[in-house]
Amino acid sequence: MKILQPSWAWTPEGILEDPVVTLDDGYILGCSTSARHPGEHVERLPGCLLLPGLVNAHSHAFQRAFRGHVQNRDAARGDFWTWREAMYRVAGALDPDQLGAVCRLAFLEMVESGVTEVGEFHYLHRDPAGRVYADPDLLAHVVIDAARAVGLRITLLRVAYHRAGPGEALRPEQARFRADTPDEVLAAVARLSAHPDPHVRAGLAPHSIRAVPPAWLPELATYDGIVHAHVAEQPAEVAACERESGCSPLRLLADAGLVTDRFGAVHLTFPSPGDVDVLAGAGGTIVVCPTTELDLGDGFLPVEARQRCNLALGSDSHATIDLWHEARTLELHGRALANRRHVITPPDDDAGLAARILRAATADGARCLGSRAGEIRAGAPADLVAIDLGDVAAAGMPPLEAAAFAAHPGWVRRVWVGGEPVVRDGRHADHDRIVADAVRVIRAVV
C-alpha cells in the first residue's frame, strides 16, 4: 500500500485540500481528508496538485522524427498535402529498431509532461517495399514495447488502409500501410487484443474514407471494441467522399454502423450539415488535436461541435507535446471563433470551465480509449500526475484554474502509471539514453 499526501487533489467531487490518497495493487483505494498518515509508505507532495494522468488519445509516434524539419520548408505552397509528402519520406525510411527509438522519444516526452495513457493510431505495418514481416504484427509490437519501456499505458489503434483515394491504388510510398482485406485488419486487432500486459489494449482504426473503400465498412463495423478514424480533416476529403458516396464521411461511417458511443472522430474540422447531430446522438467523441491542426493549416473545430459533443485530445503529429496547452485551446480557439468567452461549458454543467477543460485531457480521453482511468476515485487505475503550483505563474490562482489555464510540462514533478512511479522530479530515469538514441536515428533518416 502507498499513501500520497499532496496539498490538493482533483476528484469528481472537486478540489480536496490536504487529502490522503491511498493506492494498492495499481488502483486507487480511496481519497479523503480524514487523517494525515505518518510512516515510511507515505509520500508527501507539499505545494503539489494531484490530478488524474493526462490521456493523449491520438498519436502518430513516429512523426516525432521530423519535428522542426518540415515547419520551415515549402513556404510558398506548404499545406497538409505537402506536409504529407515529407511524412511519407520518413515513414519509408525507418527500420524496426529506428522506429522503436523514435517512438520511445515521443512517449518519453509525453510521460514527462504528465501523460499516462496514449492512443497510438498505428499504420506502419509492412516493410518499405510492402512485404509482410515474418511476424505480421512486428511494428505494432515495436510501438507497444516503446510505450511500455517508458511506462505508458497504451491503446494500439490498428489502422486499416487500402487505397490512396476513391478509385486510386496505393502509391509506392504508402506500401507500408497496406491491408488487403477487412479480415486481415480484424485478425490483427484480435491478435493484438490478446497482449498479456494489462497496460496494453487494442482497437480498430479505419484510417479515413479516402483510405478505406466504402465496401469494407460494414464488415469493419462488426468489431465491437473502440473504433477511431480520421474524419473530415480536409475539405478535399469531404468533397471526394461526396462525389463517391453522395454523403459526408461521418454519415458514411454512421450508415455502416461504425459511429457509436465507442467511436472517436479525429479532427472533424470540416463537418457537413447534420454531422454534429449524428455524432452527438450516438454519444461518440471528437478527438481534437489543436496544435497539429494549426501546424498543418487544417482549420478549427466549429463552435457547435465543441459545445455539443464529447471532446478528447491528441498531440497527433507531435509538432508539440503539451496536453495542458491542447486542453485550454479547446476553449480559447472557440472564443476566437465565437467572438465571446466561456464557449465550451454546457449550460447545465455546474463543475465549471476549468473542470470541463481538464476532463477532456483526462476522463473523457480515457473513455474514448475504453479505459477506466482518468479520475481520482476508488477503484480507478492509479494513473496520476503531481504538478508543482509553486511556479510564479500559479501565484494567486486557485489550484484547478492554475492547472487548466497556466500549467505546462515544466510543472510536472511526479507521474505514476498503475501506481508505479515513472517520473521523479520531472524526469524519467532513462531520459538521457532515450534522447541520445533517438537523435542518432533522426539525424540518419530526416
Buried (B, 14 or more C-beta within 10 A) or exposed (E): EBBBBBBBBBBBEEBBEEBBBBBEEBBBBBBEEEEEEEEEEEBEBEBBBBBBBBBBBBBBBBBBBBBEEBEEEEEEEBEBEEBEEBBBBBBBBBEBEBBBBBBBBBBBBBBBBBBBBBBBBBBBBBBBEBEEEEEBBBBBBBBBBBBBBBBBBBBBBBBBBBBBBBEEEBEEBBBBBBBEEBEBBBBBBEBBBEBEEEBBBBBBBBBBBBBBBBEBBEBBBEBEBBBBBBBBBBEEBBEBBBEBBEBBBBBBBBBBEBBBEBBBBBBBBBBBEEBBEBBBEBBBBBBBBBBBBBBBEBBBBBBBBBBBBBBBBBBBBBBBBBBBBBBBBBBBBBBEBBEEEEBBBEEEEEBBBBBBBBBBBBBBBBBBBBBBBBBBBEEBBBBBBBBBBEBEEBEEBBBBBBBBBBBBBBBBBBBBBBBBBBBEEBEBEBBEEBBEBBEEBBEEBB
